[in-house]
Amino acid sequence: MLKIYNTLTGKKEPFEPIAPKTVRMYVCGVTVYDYCHIGHARSALVFDVLRRYLECSGYAVTFVKNFTDVDDKIIKRAHEQGVSCDAVTAKYIQAYHEDMGKLGIRAATEEPKATEHIADIIQLTERLVAKGLAYVVDGDVYFEVSKYPEYGRLSKRRLEDLQAGARVDVDERKRHAMDFALWKSSKPGEPAWESPWGSGRPGWHIECSAMSIRHLGETFDIHGGGMDLIFPHHENEIAQSCGVTGKEFARYWIHNGFVQINKEKMSKSLGNFFTIREIFEKSEWPEDITGEVLRYFLLSTHYHGPLEFSDQALREAKNALNGFYDLFKRLGETGEKVSGDEDLGLVFERCSEMFRAAMDDDFNTPMAIAVLQGLRSDVNKMLGYGLSTEAREKARNEFRLLGNVLGLFQSNQWKFANAPIPFRTTRLEGMGSEPALVQPQFFSKSQNNNLSDGQIEQLLAERLDAKRKKDFARADEIRKSLASQGIIIEDKPDGTSRWKR
């Protein structure tokens, strides 16, 4: 059974949707005034995988992810560039789709914009005023947090403690410092719409309540976003939505952790801020750091915890994917049945069960990837004993099927760190051993080895001789030395060793 960590209750809970085999999910999208950064990519990827797994598990998913296209930051950017707010938001919505497309992130079922829902926002605000939960001051409308007794239940904070710990605008017109704007009166040069309280524009929090209720109903299954949205954004969404409807807003609240650099949250103020586009441009090997590499890296840590970003982590992700695609390349070769075909189905059946168990445990993608790595090792060994062409094709399809849940292994044009070179063979008669693969590693061009083919052959012959003499320490030393210089070795059961750069 699928279990999800629910921020609202602070524990893992069995997932029970409102309607059988149907999931309605809302995720807070980006404010479109700049290019997306790596933190945006992580959040988008987390909920893309969550959606993929739910669909794979037989659920019909309605996934809504909004664009905030009216905001102080958008207005400021438009003034800086001397263009309209519409021009700014159109540019960065297009850029968002381009960047997410590179990461293999699918478009949501609905991608509403706040400016398309002004009527819904005004209507919701009117209902809050009518119920005495909001008040009007000089054309501004504020939600009165003291009128919602459960305020703070998502962030686990008491109202009396929030004022000291939160950054709020000083406004003596408000009844409580934590009261937040539902509607803002217009200022010169700002976009504005007519309302019962005069010309103005919506506050941030009311936008998401209006859009989610419009597209998913007053109560839905999952609400998600980054941990930075827990307070005040999601806390305020709950207060205004539950306050106006008298119903629970969302049943499960899911939040992904931050991306960090040197254990600090990425931010512009610290100068450790990277857009998705900069990740590809910054890389020393731009032709090798693909969207799938970034995707693999982002999934290598559980979504709920912090993720440490580094160039080295990207290289390790590339290295791991090289190992998978090297196996897929070998599986594409013509085979001859020896002894492995009978066991292949059992291996994949066991792997599928372990993969599902990992994903059922609060979408544990690192564990799911570890299962796939174990499967890769098993299939490599089976190739050593022999697999028919039909069995190889089945293995490739099974990898692609499982990988699709994570959005991995879908490329037909994988670029290795270095151009692949056919395996060369070294043999010592009488040798036999279990297949032992040294997985390909990702090296910079400056680290690429300068050994000649003859020198490599000599070292491999020395290694095989050491194994024959049971000097395994020396054999392993040679293997590690070659691996550090980008030489991939495969030992076969019949004593054959194959290698490539």
matplotlib code that plots the C-alpha trace (Angstrom):
import matplotlib.pyplot as plt

x = [0.0, 1.2, 2.1, 2.8, 4.4, 1.6, 3.0, -0.4, -0.2, 3.6, 3.6, 3.4, -0.2, -1.8, -3.0, -6.7, -8.1, -11.5, -12.8, -11.5, -8.7, -9.0, -6.5, -6.9, -3.6, -2.7, 0.9, 2.0, 3.9, 6.4, 6.1, 7.1, 9.5, 12.9, 14.4, 13.8, 16.5, 17.6, 15.2, 12.3, 13.5, 13.5, 10.0, 8.7, 10.4, 9.2, 5.6, 6.2, 7.4, 4.6, 2.1, 3.8, 3.8, 0.2, -0.8, 1.4, -0.5, -3.8, -5.0, -6.7, -4.8, -6.0, -2.9, -3.2, -0.1, -0.5, 1.5, 1.5, 1.5, 0.6, 3.0, 5.3, 8.4, 6.7, 5.7, 9.3, 10.8, 8.4, 9.4, 13.1, 12.8, 10.4, 7.8, 4.4, 3.8, 2.2, 5.4, 7.4, 5.2, 4.8, 8.6, 9.2, 6.3, 7.8, 11.2, 9.7, 8.2, 11.5, 13.6, 11.1, 10.9, 14.7, 14.2, 11.4, 8.8, 5.3, 2.9, 0.1, -3.4, -4.3, -1.8, -4.0, -2.8, -3.9, -5.0, -7.4, -9.2, -9.9, -13.6, -13.1, -10.7, -13.2, -16.1, -14.1, -13.0, -16.6, -17.7, -14.9, -16.0, -19.7, -18.8, -16.9, -13.5, -12.2, -12.4, -12.0, -9.6, -9.2, -9.8, -7.6, -9.1, -7.5, -8.1, -8.5, -6.4, -7.8, -11.2, -9.8, -9.0, -6.9, -4.5, -0.9, -1.9, 0.2, 3.3, 2.8, 3.1, 0.9, -0.6, 0.9, 4.4, 4.1, 4.3, 7.8, 9.1, 7.7, 8.6, 5.4, 4.7, 4.1, 0.6, -1.2, -4.5, -4.5, -6.2, -3.4, 0.1, -0.4, -3.5, -2.8, -4.0, -6.7, -7.1, -4.7, -5.8, -4.1, -1.1, -0.1, 1.5, 0.3, -2.0, -5.5, -9.0, -12.4, -13.8, -16.5, -13.7, -12.3, -9.6, -6.9, -5.3, -5.3, -3.0, -0.8, -2.5, -6.0, -4.9, -4.1, -7.2, -9.4, -7.6, -7.5, -11.2, -12.2, -10.4, -10.5, -13.4, -13.6, -11.8, -9.2, -6.6, -3.1, -1.6, 2.1, 5.1, 8.4, 9.0, 9.4, 5.7, 4.5, 4.4, 2.9, 1.5, 0.0, -0.9, -2.9, -4.4, -5.8, -7.2, -9.1, -10.2, -11.4, -12.8, -15.0, -16.2, -16.3, -14.6, -11.2, -9.2, -6.7, -6.2, -2.5, 0.2, 3.5, 6.6, 10.0, 13.2, 15.6, 18.6, 21.7, 25.3, 27.9, 25.0, 23.3, 20.1, 20.6, 19.8, 20.6, 21.8, 24.5, 25.6, 25.1, 22.2, 22.0, 19.3, 18.6, 20.1, 23.2, 23.7, 24.0, 26.1, 28.3, 29.3, 32.8, 31.3, 28.1, 27.5, 27.5, 25.4, 21.9, 18.5, 18.5, 21.7, 20.2, 17.0, 19.0, 20.9, 17.7, 16.1, 19.2, 18.1, 14.7, 12.4, 11.7, 15.3, 17.8, 19.8, 23.4, 24.3, 27.8, 29.6, 30.9, 27.4, 26.5, 29.5, 28.6, 25.1, 26.5, 28.8, 25.8, 23.8, 26.8, 26.7, 23.1, 23.4, 26.5, 24.4, 21.5, 24.0, 25.2, 21.7, 21.1, 23.7, 22.7, 22.8, 22.9, 21.0, 23.3, 21.7, 20.4, 17.0, 15.1, 16.1, 15.5, 11.8, 12.3, 15.0, 12.7, 9.7, 11.7, 13.1, 9.6, 8.3, 11.3, 10.9, 7.2, 7.9, 10.4, 8.0, 5.1, 7.3, 6.6, 8.1, 11.5, 13.4, 16.9, 15.9, 14.1, 17.3, 19.3, 17.0, 17.6, 21.4, 21.1, 19.1, 21.8, 24.4, 22.3, 21.7, 25.4, 26.2, 23.5, 25.0, 28.3, 26.6, 24.7, 21.3, 19.3, 18.5, 14.8, 15.8, 18.0, 15.2, 12.9, 15.5, 15.8, 12.0, 11.8, 14.4, 12.6, 9.3, 10.6, 12.7, 9.7, 8.2, 11.2, 11.5, 14.8, 16.2, 14.1, 17.0, 17.9, 20.9, 23.0, 26.3, 29.0, 31.6, 34.1, 33.3, 32.7, 35.5, 34.9, 36.0, 39.4, 40.0, 42.8, 42.7, 44.7, 44.0, 42.6, 41.2, 37.6, 35.7, 32.3, 31.6, 32.8, 32.1, 33.9, 31.2, 32.1, 33.2, 32.8, 36.2, 37.0, 39.0, 42.0, 42.0, 41.7, 44.4, 47.5, 48.2, 48.7, 46.7, 49.8, 50.4, 46.8, 47.1, 50.3, 48.7, 45.7, 47.9, 49.7, 46.4, 45.1, 48.4, 48.1, 44.5, 45.9, 48.4, 45.6, 47.4, 44.0, 45.4, 47.7, 44.9, 42.6, 45.3, 45.7, 42.0, 41.6, 44.6, 43.0, 39.6, 41.1, 42.3, 39.0, 39.5, 36.4, 37.1, 34.7, 35.9, 34.1, 33.6, 35.8, 38.9, 38.3, 38.8, 37.3, 38.2, 37.5, 38.2]
y = [0.0, 3.5, 5.6, 9.4, 11.7, 14.3, 17.6, 18.4, 15.4, 15.1, 11.4, 8.8, 7.8, 5.2, 7.0, 6.8, 9.1, 10.7, 8.8, 5.3, 5.1, 8.9, 11.5, 15.3, 17.1, 20.8, 22.0, 25.6, 26.7, 29.4, 33.2, 34.0, 36.9, 35.0, 31.8, 28.7, 27.6, 24.2, 24.4, 24.9, 21.8, 19.7, 20.6, 20.1, 16.7, 15.5, 15.9, 14.7, 11.4, 11.3, 11.7, 9.1, 6.5, 7.1, 6.7, 3.5, 2.3, 2.6, 6.0, 8.6, 11.7, 15.3, 17.4, 21.2, 23.4, 27.2, 30.1, 33.2, 35.9, 39.0, 39.9, 42.7, 41.0, 40.8, 44.5, 45.4, 43.4, 44.9, 48.4, 47.6, 46.3, 48.9, 46.3, 45.2, 42.6, 40.4, 40.4, 39.5, 36.6, 35.3, 35.2, 33.2, 30.8, 29.8, 29.5, 27.3, 24.9, 24.8, 24.0, 21.5, 19.8, 19.2, 17.4, 15.2, 16.8, 16.5, 19.3, 19.3, 18.4, 22.1, 25.0, 28.0, 31.6, 33.8, 36.6, 34.2, 33.7, 37.2, 36.7, 33.5, 35.5, 38.3, 35.9, 34.0, 37.3, 38.5, 35.3, 35.8, 39.3, 38.2, 35.6, 38.1, 36.5, 39.4, 43.2, 46.2, 49.1, 51.9, 49.5, 46.7, 43.5, 41.5, 38.1, 38.2, 35.3, 35.5, 34.5, 31.1, 29.3, 26.6, 29.0, 27.5, 23.8, 23.1, 24.9, 23.8, 27.4, 29.3, 32.6, 34.5, 33.2, 33.9, 37.7, 37.7, 35.0, 36.1, 38.9, 41.0, 44.4, 47.0, 48.3, 49.9, 49.6, 45.8, 44.4, 41.8, 41.9, 38.5, 39.4, 39.0, 40.7, 39.1, 42.2, 45.1, 48.6, 49.6, 52.0, 54.0, 51.9, 48.6, 46.1, 46.4, 45.0, 46.5, 45.0, 45.8, 47.5, 49.6, 49.1, 46.6, 43.2, 40.0, 38.9, 35.9, 33.4, 33.9, 33.1, 29.5, 28.9, 30.2, 28.3, 25.0, 25.2, 26.1, 23.1, 20.5, 21.4, 22.6, 19.4, 17.5, 14.8, 16.3, 19.8, 20.1, 22.5, 23.4, 23.5, 27.3, 27.5, 25.8, 29.2, 31.6, 30.6, 27.2, 28.1, 31.0, 28.9, 26.6, 29.4, 31.2, 28.0, 26.1, 29.3, 30.0, 26.5, 24.9, 21.8, 20.4, 21.9, 19.1, 15.8, 15.3, 18.0, 17.1, 19.3, 18.8, 19.9, 22.6, 22.4, 23.4, 24.4, 23.8, 23.0, 26.4, 27.0, 28.3, 32.0, 35.0, 37.0, 34.4, 34.3, 30.5, 30.6, 28.6, 28.6, 25.3, 26.9, 27.8, 24.2, 23.1, 26.1, 26.0, 22.4, 21.6, 19.0, 20.6, 17.9, 15.3, 16.9, 16.3, 16.6, 13.0, 13.4, 16.3, 14.2, 11.2, 13.5, 15.1, 11.7, 10.3, 11.9, 11.5, 14.4, 15.3, 16.0, 18.6, 18.0, 19.0, 20.3, 20.1, 19.5, 16.3, 15.0, 15.6, 13.7, 10.8, 10.8, 10.7, 7.9, 5.9, 6.4, 5.5, 2.1, 1.6, 2.6, 0.6, -2.4, -1.5, -1.3, -4.8, -6.0, -4.7, -7.1, -10.5, -13.2, -16.9, -18.8, -20.5, -20.7, -17.3, -17.1, -19.2, -17.0, -13.6, -13.5, -14.3, -11.6, -8.9, -10.1, -9.8, -6.4, -5.1, -6.1, -4.3, -1.3, -0.9, -1.4, 1.5, 3.8, 2.8, 4.0, 7.7, 7.7, 6.6, 7.2, 6.7, 3.2, 2.6, 3.6, 1.3, -1.6, -0.7, -0.7, -4.1, -5.3, -3.9, -6.0, -9.1, -8.8, -8.1, -11.4, -13.2, -11.8, -13.4, -16.8, -16.0, -14.6, -15.1, -12.2, -12.5, -12.4, -9.4, -7.5, -8.4, -7.1, -3.8, -3.4, -4.2, -1.6, 1.0, 0.2, 0.5, 3.5, 5.3, 5.7, 7.8, 9.3, 7.5, 5.2, 6.6, 8.0, 6.2, 8.5, 8.3, 10.2, 8.5, 10.6, 9.5, 8.0, 4.3, 2.0, -1.7, -4.1, -5.6, -9.2, -10.6, -14.2, -16.5, -20.2, -22.1, -19.0, -19.0, -16.7, -15.2, -12.2, -9.0, -5.7, -2.5, 0.1, 3.0, 6.1, 9.8, 11.5, 15.0, 15.2, 16.3, 13.1, 10.8, 8.2, 8.2, 4.5, 2.8, -0.3, -2.4, -1.1, -1.8, -5.4, -5.9, -4.7, -6.9, -9.9, -9.2, -8.9, -12.2, -13.9, -12.4, -13.9, -17.3, -17.1, -16.0, -12.7, -10.9, -7.8, -7.2, -8.0, -5.5, -2.9, -3.1, -3.0, 0.2, 1.8, 1.2, 2.3, 5.6, 6.2, 5.5, 1.8, -0.4, -4.1, -7.0, -10.5, -13.4, -16.9, -18.6, -16.5, -13.8, -10.2, -7.5, -3.8, -0.4, 3.2]
z = [0.0, -0.9, 2.1, 1.9, 4.4, 5.2, 6.4, 7.9, 10.3, 10.5, 9.7, 6.9, 6.2, 3.9, 0.7, 0.4, -2.3, -2.0, -5.1, -5.8, -8.4, -9.0, -7.8, -7.9, -7.2, -7.1, -7.1, -6.7, -9.8, -10.5, -10.5, -14.0, -13.9, -14.5, -15.7, -13.5, -11.2, -10.0, -7.0, -9.4, -11.3, -8.2, -7.2, -10.8, -11.0, -7.6, -8.6, -12.2, -10.7, -8.2, -11.0, -13.1, -10.3, -9.5, -13.1, -13.3, -10.2, -12.0, -10.9, -13.2, -12.2, -12.7, -12.1, -11.9, -11.7, -11.9, -13.1, -10.9, -13.6, -11.5, -8.7, -7.4, -8.9, -12.3, -12.2, -11.1, -14.0, -16.5, -15.4, -15.5, -19.1, -20.3, -21.4, -20.3, -17.6, -20.2, -22.3, -19.2, -18.2, -21.8, -22.2, -19.0, -19.4, -22.7, -21.1, -18.3, -20.8, -22.7, -19.6, -18.2, -21.6, -21.4, -18.1, -19.5, -17.2, -18.7, -18.8, -16.2, -17.0, -16.4, -16.2, -15.2, -14.9, -12.0, -14.4, -16.1, -12.8, -11.6, -11.4, -9.3, -7.0, -6.5, -5.9, -3.2, -1.6, -1.5, 0.3, 2.9, 3.6, 3.8, 6.4, 8.5, 7.9, 5.9, 6.2, 3.8, 4.4, 1.8, -1.1, 0.3, 1.6, 4.4, 5.8, 9.6, 10.9, 14.4, 13.0, 12.0, 15.2, 13.6, 11.9, 12.2, 12.1, 8.9, 10.0, 13.7, 15.0, 17.4, 16.2, 19.1, 18.2, 14.5, 14.5, 16.0, 13.7, 10.4, 8.0, 7.5, 6.1, 8.8, 8.3, 11.1, 9.3, 9.9, 12.9, 13.4, 12.0, 10.5, 8.5, 4.8, 1.7, -0.4, -2.7, -3.2, -4.3, -7.5, -7.8, -10.8, -13.5, -12.1, -13.8, -12.3, -12.5, -11.3, -8.1, -5.5, -3.5, -6.4, -9.0, -7.8, -8.1, -6.2, -3.4, -3.9, -1.5, -2.7, -6.3, -5.6, -3.5, -6.4, -9.1, -7.2, -6.2, -9.7, -11.3, -8.6, -6.3, -2.7, -1.4, -3.3, -2.6, -2.8, -2.5, -3.0, -3.4, -1.9, 1.9, 1.6, 0.8, 4.1, 5.7, 5.0, 1.5, 2.2, 5.8, 4.4, 1.6, 4.3, 6.4, 3.6, 1.8, 4.9, 6.3, 3.3, 2.5, 6.0, 4.5, 4.5, 1.7, 0.8, 2.4, 1.9, 1.9, 0.3, 0.4, -1.2, 0.4, -0.6, -3.0, -1.2, -2.0, 0.7, 3.1, 2.5, 0.7, -2.9, -3.0, -5.1, -2.1, -1.3, -5.0, -5.1, -7.5, -10.7, -13.4, -15.2, -18.3, -16.5, -15.3, -18.9, -20.0, -16.9, -17.3, -18.4, -20.7, -22.0, -24.6, -21.8, -19.0, -20.4, -19.0, -18.0, -16.1, -14.1, -13.6, -12.3, -9.9, -8.6, -7.9, -6.1, -2.8, -1.2, -2.1, 1.5, 2.5, 1.4, -1.8, -2.1, -5.6, -7.0, -10.3, -8.9, -8.2, -11.8, -12.9, -10.7, -12.2, -15.7, -14.6, -13.3, -16.5, -18.6, -16.8, -17.6, -21.3, -21.7, -20.6, -23.0, -25.9, -25.1, -24.8, -28.3, -29.7, -31.2, -28.6, -28.2, -25.5, -23.0, -19.6, -18.6, -20.3, -17.8, -14.9, -16.5, -15.8, -12.1, -11.8, -13.3, -11.2, -8.0, -9.1, -9.9, -6.5, -4.8, -7.0, -6.1, -2.4, -2.6, -4.4, -2.1, 0.8, 0.3, -3.3, -2.2, -5.5, -4.1, -3.1, -6.4, -8.2, -6.0, -7.0, -10.7, -10.0, -8.5, -11.5, -13.8, -12.0, -12.2, -15.9, -16.5, -14.9, -16.9, -20.1, -19.0, -19.2, -22.3, -23.2, -26.4, -28.7, -27.6, -23.9, -24.5, -26.1, -23.2, -20.7, -22.6, -22.6, -18.9, -18.0, -20.1, -18.5, -14.9, -15.9, -17.3, -13.8, -13.0, -16.5, -17.1, -19.8, -22.6, -24.8, -28.0, -28.6, -25.4, -25.4, -23.4, -21.6, -24.2, -27.6, -27.2, -28.4, -29.1, -26.4, -26.8, -25.6, -23.4, -22.5, -20.2, -20.8, -17.9, -16.2, -15.0, -12.7, -12.0, -14.2, -12.4, -14.1, -13.5, -14.3, -16.6, -14.9, -15.9, -16.4, -17.7, -21.0, -19.0, -17.0, -20.0, -20.0, -22.3, -22.1, -25.5, -26.4, -25.9, -22.4, -21.5, -22.9, -20.9, -17.6, -18.2, -18.9, -15.6, -13.8, -15.2, -14.2, -10.7, -10.5, -11.6, -8.8, -6.4, -5.8, -5.8, -4.1, -7.1, -9.5, -7.8, -7.7, -11.5, -12.0, -9.9, -11.7, -15.1, -13.9, -12.6, -16.2, -17.8, -18.8, -18.5, -17.8, -18.0, -16.8, -18.4, -16.9, -19.5, -18.6, -21.3, -20.3, -22.4, -22.2, -23.7, -23.0]

ax = plt.figure().add_subplot(projection="3d")
ax.plot(x, y, z, "-o")
ax.set_aspect("equal")
plt.show()
